Amino acid sequence: MYQFNILVDSKLEVNKGIITCNKPSKTELDLWCINCDFISFCWEFYDNYIYMYLKEKDIKVYLYTCHNTKEYNFIFNNLYNDGIISNIYI
């Protein structure tokens, strides 16, 4: 979080976010939302409740990493998100 705090304190006009490969608690989400514009989650540790909670706080939600069309189809058809980060051409 130290590097993130440097960015927040700099007052640069950039979108600030966090990339995580964990399923955070509600308390962690609340802390992250204070200075974040987006959060990117590994799709394997994600559920739609996270999306709905973050949308209430006007935070964009991205999912990564989509390795193949089977994963893409699952993400597209089952998981709410604002975008997918992919290793394949979609």
Secondary structure, 3 states (H helix, E strand, C coil): CHHHHHHHHHCCCCCCEEEECCCCCHHHHHHHHCCCCEEEEEHHHCCHHHHHHHHHCCCEEEEEEECCHHHHHHHHHHCCCCEEEECCCC
